[in-house]
Amino acid sequence: MEAYILSGKVKAVTEALVGTEAVHSLQRYRFSIGFFGTNGMGIRDGFSTPDIEEARVKTEAIRRCNKRYVLADPSKYNQLFSVIFADLSQATIITTSLPDKQIRSHTTVIETDLGKETAL
């Protein structure tokens, strides 16, 4: 198996690759599927983060994916941070629970309860 890594600056707190070099690296690729984290999300504002460099990389990566998923626990709902990186309609949300059912009218939501074991 081969692995490729983007160029860019490593953000120490999250270990994310960020910066202009990371965005330029992404522009050479297309992805079949992408999974993204978010700091906040809301119906009106979409997905957000406090870091502009991280937002630029996420915006470019989401644009280049055929299927896009955002992983968001319930604490992310109705939280807004300073930089929007995508509209809700651009990704399917994977979460443990959905406190605001209105979000379903803006995107697909997959709810999963990882706390419960399924009997076989």
N, CA and C of each residue as an Amber inpcrd file, in Angstrom:
protein
   360
   0.8330000  -1.1670000   0.0000000   0.0000000   0.0000000   0.0000000
   0.8850000   1.2410000   0.0000000   0.5150000   2.2220000  -0.7850000
   1.2510000   3.4870000  -0.8330000   0.4620000   4.5730000  -0.1310000
   1.1700000   5.5140000   0.4570000   0.5210000   6.6540000   1.1150000
   1.1930000   7.9350000   0.6410000   0.3880000   8.9530000   0.4370000
   0.8790000  10.2670000   0.0520000   0.4900000  11.2490000   1.1370000
   1.3000000  12.2610000   1.3370000   0.9860000  13.2790000   2.3260000
   1.0910000  14.6520000   1.6730000   0.2030000  15.5340000   2.0610000
   0.2210000  16.9010000   1.5420000   1.3880000  17.6730000   2.1270000
   1.7810000  18.7040000   1.4460000   2.7480000  19.6180000   2.0470000
   1.9670000  20.6340000   2.8540000   2.6410000  21.4350000   3.6320000
   1.9850000  22.4590000   4.4300000   2.5710000  22.5110000   5.8240000
   1.9730000  23.3330000   6.6390000   2.4100000  23.5200000   8.0170000
   1.5450000  22.6470000   8.9170000   2.1690000  21.9750000   9.8970000
   1.4210000  21.1570000  10.8420000   0.9810000  22.0370000  12.0070000
  -0.3290000  22.0830000  12.2360000  -0.8930000  22.8310000  13.3580000
  -0.7260000  21.9690000  14.6030000   0.0410000  22.4260000  15.5600000
   0.4160000  21.6190000  16.7200000  -0.7760000  21.1030000  17.5180000
  -1.7810000  21.9280000  17.7480000  -2.9150000  21.5460000  18.6000000
  -3.7180000  20.3980000  18.0140000  -4.0230000  20.4460000  16.7210000
  -4.8720000  19.4310000  16.0900000  -4.1100000  18.4750000  15.1720000
  -2.8380000  18.7630000  14.9270000  -2.0000000  17.9960000  14.0060000
  -2.5470000  18.0270000  12.5820000  -3.3110000  19.0550000  12.2540000
  -3.8380000  19.2360000  10.9010000  -2.7940000  19.9130000  10.0270000
  -2.7990000  19.5820000   8.7440000  -1.9610000  20.2920000   7.7840000
  -2.7250000  21.5270000   7.3340000  -2.1040000  22.6880000   7.4350000
  -2.7610000  23.9410000   7.0990000  -1.8300000  24.8140000   6.2640000
  -2.3740000  25.9260000   5.7950000  -1.5780000  26.9080000   5.0770000
  -1.7140000  26.8210000   3.5660000  -1.1230000  27.8020000   2.9100000
  -1.1960000  27.9190000   1.4570000  -0.6290000  26.6940000   0.7530000
   0.4610000  26.1590000   1.2440000   1.0680000  24.9720000   0.6150000
   0.1310000  23.7720000   0.6750000  -0.5910000  23.6070000   1.7770000
  -1.5400000  22.5040000   1.8890000  -2.6780000  22.6680000   0.8830000
  -3.1790000  23.8930000   0.7310000  -4.2470000  24.1500000  -0.2430000
  -3.7560000  23.8660000  -1.6570000  -2.5500000  24.3170000  -1.9930000
  -1.9950000  24.0620000  -3.3250000  -1.7890000  22.5650000  -3.5720000
  -1.3710000  21.8240000  -2.5620000  -1.2130000  20.3740000  -2.7040000
  -2.5500000  19.7100000  -3.0070000  -3.5920000  20.1280000  -2.2960000
  -4.9270000  19.5510000  -2.4980000  -5.4430000  19.7630000  -3.9100000
  -5.0600000  20.8500000  -4.5250000  -5.5750000  21.1960000  -5.8480000
  -5.1400000  20.2220000  -6.9400000  -4.2380000  19.3100000  -6.6260000
  -3.7940000  18.3070000  -7.5930000  -4.5880000  17.0060000  -7.5030000
  -5.4880000  16.9150000  -6.5450000  -6.1690000  15.6470000  -6.2840000
  -7.6830000  15.7500000  -6.3690000  -8.3110000  14.5840000  -6.5790000
  -9.7570000  14.3830000  -6.4380000  -9.9070000  13.2110000  -5.4740000
 -10.9320000  13.2400000  -4.6420000 -11.1300000  12.1940000  -3.6480000
 -12.5150000  11.5760000  -3.8000000 -12.6020000  10.2730000  -3.5980000
 -13.9040000   9.6220000  -3.6730000 -14.7170000   9.9000000  -2.4050000
 -14.0370000  10.0100000  -1.2660000 -14.7410000  10.2210000   0.0040000
 -13.8470000  11.0250000   0.9540000 -14.4860000  11.8570000   1.7710000
 -13.7450000  12.6470000   2.7550000 -14.5090000  12.7460000   4.0630000
 -13.7840000  12.6800000   5.1670000 -14.3620000  12.8270000   6.5040000
 -13.7400000  14.0570000   7.1560000 -14.5820000  14.9030000   7.7440000
 -14.1300000  16.1710000   8.3030000 -14.6950000  16.3790000   9.6940000
 -13.9500000  17.0750000  10.5090000 -14.4390000  17.4950000  11.8160000
 -14.8960000  18.9340000  11.7200000 -15.6560000  19.3710000  12.6950000
 -16.1040000  20.7570000  12.7560000 -16.1370000  21.2140000  14.2000000
 -15.8960000  22.4850000  14.4170000 -16.0030000  23.0500000  15.7630000
 -17.4380000  23.4560000  16.0730000 -18.1670000  23.8610000  15.0310000
 -19.5400000  24.2850000  15.2210000 -20.3370000  24.1250000  13.9530000
 -21.6740000  24.1260000  14.1140000 -22.5420000  24.0350000  12.9450000
 -23.9200000  24.5800000  13.2890000 -24.5460000  25.1540000  12.2660000
 -25.8870000  25.6760000  12.4410000 -26.5980000  25.7460000  11.1130000
 -27.9080000  25.7940000  11.1540000 -28.7030000  25.7980000   9.9200000
 -28.3560000  26.9940000   9.0440000 -28.2710000  28.1640000   9.6230000
 -28.0350000  29.3780000   8.8320000 -26.5840000  29.5130000   8.3760000
 -25.6480000  29.1220000   9.2360000 -24.2370000  29.3950000   8.9490000
 -23.4320000  28.2200000   8.4220000 -23.9080000  27.0120000   8.5760000
 -23.1580000  25.8630000   8.0980000 -22.1080000  25.4050000   9.0910000
 -21.0040000  24.8700000   8.5790000 -19.9240000  24.3350000   9.3990000
 -18.8720000  25.4200000   9.6210000 -18.3720000  25.5180000  10.8590000
 -17.4280000  26.5980000  11.1580000 -16.2800000  26.1310000  12.0520000
 -15.2330000  26.9350000  12.0510000 -14.0230000  26.7040000  12.8340000
 -13.4420000  28.0660000  13.2210000 -12.6580000  28.1500000  14.2820000
 -12.0510000  29.4310000  14.6370000 -10.7700000  29.7430000  13.8600000
 -10.2610000  28.7900000  13.0920000  -8.9600000  28.9410000  12.4380000
  -9.1090000  29.1240000  10.9270000  -8.7050000  30.2740000  10.4110000
  -8.8630000  30.5590000   8.9770000  -8.0220000  29.6310000   8.1060000
  -6.8230000  29.2810000   8.5540000  -5.9840000  28.3820000   7.7470000
  -6.6060000  26.9900000   7.6530000  -7.1560000  26.5120000   8.7530000
  -7.8070000  25.2020000   8.7390000  -9.0590000  25.2550000   7.8580000
  -9.7900000  26.3470000   7.9310000 -11.0010000  26.5090000   7.1130000
 -10.6700000  26.4860000   5.6250000  -9.6040000  27.1370000   5.2260000
  -9.2190000  27.1490000   3.8030000  -8.9180000  25.7480000   3.2970000
  -8.2080000  24.9680000   4.1000000  -7.8810000  23.5980000   3.7030000
  -9.1580000  22.7530000   3.6250000 -10.0360000  22.8750000   4.6210000
 -11.2810000  22.1030000   4.6110000 -12.1710000  22.4910000   3.4350000
 -12.2630000  23.7730000   3.1410000 -13.0700000  24.2330000   2.0080000
 -12.5730000  23.6120000   0.7080000 -11.2780000  23.6250000   0.5010000
 -10.7050000  23.0550000  -0.7260000 -10.8890000  21.5440000  -0.7730000
 -10.6670000  20.8690000   0.3490000 -10.7970000  19.4110000   0.3830000
 -12.2480000  18.9860000   0.1440000 -13.1930000  19.6620000   0.7750000
 -14.6060000  19.3350000   0.5830000 -14.9980000  19.5140000  -0.8760000
 -14.5080000  20.5650000  -1.4880000 -14.8110000  20.8340000  -2.8980000
 -14.3190000  19.7180000  -3.8180000 -13.2980000  18.9860000  -3.4050000
 -12.6720000  17.9760000  -4.2500000 -13.1330000  16.5460000  -3.9460000
 -14.1030000  16.3780000  -3.0430000 -14.6080000  15.0450000  -2.6810000
 -15.9280000  14.7430000  -3.3800000 -16.0800000  13.5020000  -3.8150000
 -17.3580000  13.0650000  -4.3710000 -18.3970000  12.8840000  -3.2710000
 -18.0040000  12.2850000  -2.1500000 -18.8690000  12.1120000  -0.9860000
 -18.1870000  12.7750000   0.2000000 -18.9710000  13.5590000   0.9560000
 -18.4150000  14.3260000   2.0750000 -19.2050000  14.0490000   3.3410000
 -18.4840000  13.7650000   4.4130000 -19.1010000  13.4960000   5.7080000
 -18.4670000  14.4000000   6.7570000 -19.3050000  14.9880000   7.6040000
 -18.8100000  15.7660000   8.7370000 -19.2110000  15.0340000  10.0040000
 -18.2300000  14.7620000  10.8440000 -18.4480000  14.0870000  12.1140000
 -18.6800000  15.1510000  13.1740000 -19.8270000  15.1070000  13.8420000
 -20.1690000  16.1650000  14.7940000 -20.9540000  15.6060000  15.9680000
 -20.4080000  15.7330000  17.1610000 -21.1740000  15.3240000  18.3320000
 -22.2020000  16.4130000  18.6510000 -23.1940000  16.1060000  19.4860000
 -24.2790000  17.0560000  19.7460000 -23.8380000  18.4280000  20.2790000
 -22.6780000  18.5100000  20.9070000 -22.2200000  19.8070000  21.4300000
 -21.8740000  20.8130000  20.3280000 -21.7540000  20.3640000  19.1080000
 -21.3980000  21.2520000  17.9860000 -22.5960000  22.0260000  17.4500000
 -23.8290000  21.5600000  17.7360000 -25.0320000  22.1870000  17.2000000
 -25.2400000  23.5780000  17.7830000 -25.6410000  24.4800000  16.9110000
 -25.9040000  25.8820000  17.2630000 -24.6920000  26.5810000  17.8600000
 -23.5180000  26.1020000  17.5170000 -22.2620000  26.7700000  17.8590000
 -21.7640000  27.4510000  16.5960000 -21.3130000  28.6740000  16.7060000
 -20.7950000  29.3930000  15.5520000 -19.4030000  29.9130000  15.8650000
 -18.4720000  29.5970000  14.9810000 -17.1130000  30.1140000  15.1030000
 -16.8610000  31.0830000  13.9640000 -15.7670000  31.7690000  14.0010000
 -15.5430000  32.9240000  13.1280000 -15.3880000  32.6250000  11.6430000
 -15.0610000  31.3940000  11.2620000 -14.8220000  31.1090000   9.8490000
 -15.6990000  29.9370000   9.3850000 -16.5100000  30.2020000   8.3710000
 -17.3670000  29.1720000   7.7720000 -16.5550000  28.4470000   6.6960000
 -16.5650000  27.1000000   6.7210000 -15.8300000  26.3720000   5.6850000
 -16.7290000  25.6070000   4.7250000 -18.0250000  25.4490000   5.0500000
 -18.9480000  24.7760000   4.1250000 -20.3880000  24.9980000   4.5770000
 -21.3020000  24.9280000   3.6130000 -22.7360000  24.9460000   3.9120000
 -23.1540000  23.5580000   4.3800000 -24.2280000  23.4850000   5.1420000
 -24.7380000  22.1850000   5.5930000 -25.0240000  21.2510000   4.4210000
 -25.5180000  21.8160000   3.3250000 -25.9040000  21.0050000   2.1700000
 -24.7190000  20.3230000   1.4790000 -23.5120000  20.7150000   1.8170000
 -22.3330000  20.1600000   1.1520000 -21.8570000  18.8380000   1.7330000
 -22.4090000  18.4100000   2.8800000 -21.9120000  17.1800000   3.5040000
 -23.0170000  16.4680000   4.2670000 -22.8690000  15.1670000   4.3900000
 -23.7200000  14.3570000   5.2550000 -23.1480000  14.4610000   6.6660000
 -24.0250000  14.6070000   7.6430000 -23.5850000  14.6960000   9.0360000
 -23.6950000  13.3200000   9.6770000 -22.6290000  12.8990000  10.3530000
 -22.6360000  11.6810000  11.1540000 -22.5410000  12.1220000  12.6100000
 -23.5160000  11.7020000  13.4250000 -23.5780000  12.1400000  14.8140000
 -24.1830000  11.0490000  15.6880000 -24.0470000  11.2060000  16.9900000
 -24.6730000  10.2550000  17.9120000 -26.1410000  10.5760000  18.1020000
 -26.4820000  11.8550000  18.1120000 -27.8880000  12.2550000  18.2160000
 -28.0660000  13.6230000  17.5820000 -29.2690000  13.8920000  17.1690000
 -29.5720000  15.1320000  16.4620000 -30.5760000  15.9450000  17.2770000
 -30.1030000  16.9490000  18.0310000 -31.0290000  17.7250000  18.8550000
 -31.9930000  18.5970000  18.0480000 -31.5890000  19.0210000  16.8560000
 -32.4230000  19.9040000  16.0380000 -32.8230000  19.1680000  14.7660000
 -34.0260000  18.6430000  14.7470000 -34.4940000  17.8520000  13.6010000
 -34.6420000  18.6870000  12.3320000 -34.6840000  20.0190000  12.4340000
 -34.7830000  20.8810000  11.2500000 -33.5630000  20.7580000  10.3470000
 -32.4450000  20.3300000  10.8930000 -31.2240000  20.1730000  10.1020000
 -31.4540000  19.1890000   8.9580000 -32.3150000  18.2040000   9.1610000
 -32.6010000  17.2010000   8.1230000 -33.1660000  17.8210000   6.8420000
 -33.7600000  18.9890000   6.9330000 -34.2790000  19.6400000   5.7240000
 -33.1670000  20.3280000   4.9340000 -31.9470000  20.3680000   5.4870000
 -30.8150000  21.0190000   4.8200000 -29.7440000  20.0460000   4.3540000
 -29.7290000  18.8430000   4.9270000 -28.7150000  17.8570000   4.5650000
 -29.1400000  16.4740000   5.0540000 -28.3880000  15.4630000   4.6630000
 -28.6120000  14.1090000   5.1420000 -27.9160000  13.9440000   6.4870000
 -28.5720000  13.2630000   7.4050000 -28.0060000  13.0320000   8.7350000
 -28.0310000  11.5420000   9.0260000 -26.9100000  11.0320000   9.5210000
 -26.8160000   9.6490000   9.9710000 -26.6030000   9.7020000  11.4800000
 -27.5780000   9.1720000  12.2240000 -27.4520000   9.1150000  13.6810000
 -27.0230000   7.7100000  14.0810000 -26.0460000   7.6450000  14.9730000
 -25.5570000   6.3690000  15.4450000 -25.3870000   6.4400000  16.9520000
 -25.7700000   5.4180000  17.6410000 -25.6130000   5.3830000  19.0870000
 -24.5120000   4.4020000  19.4100000 -23.3130000   4.9040000  19.5750000
 -22.1620000   4.0530000  19.8380000 -22.1510000   3.5280000  21.2780000
 -22.9780000   4.1030000  22.1410000 -23.0250000   3.7030000  23.5260000
 -23.7810000   2.4080000  23.7580000 -24.5530000   1.9740000  22.7900000
 -25.3460000   0.7480000  22.9390000 -24.7540000  -0.3620000  22.0600000
 -24.6400000  -1.5320000  22.6350000 -24.1630000  -2.6750000  21.8640000
 -25.3410000  -3.3380000  21.1710000 -25.1150000  -3.7880000  19.9650000
 -26.1540000  -4.4660000  19.2050000 -26.0060000  -5.9640000  19.3780000
 -27.0920000  -6.6290000  19.7310000 -27.0760000  -8.0960000  19.8890000
 -27.0540000  -8.7460000  18.5080000 -26.2380000  -9.7570000  18.3490000
 -26.1580000 -10.4720000  17.0740000 -27.0800000 -11.6520000  17.0430000
